[in-house]
Amino acid sequence: MKKATHADAVLIARSMNMKVDVVWDIIGGMNYASYSELVMAVLICLKPLPLERFTSSDQ
């Protein structure tokens, strides 16, 4: 496995039209086998939580 570097963060940030610092905070030092793992990590961290499920008054 490889370890994510700042250069990987730059590449992914540019391809996703994001700030390098944000991507680096997420993937910095992460072990990965392919770039798709790093991209998925970024996407998962940016996905908002479904808070309406926890605050619903229907329960």
Beta strands, then each sheet from edge to edge (+ up, - down):
strand 1: 2-3
strand 2: 31-32
sheet 1: 1+ 2-
end
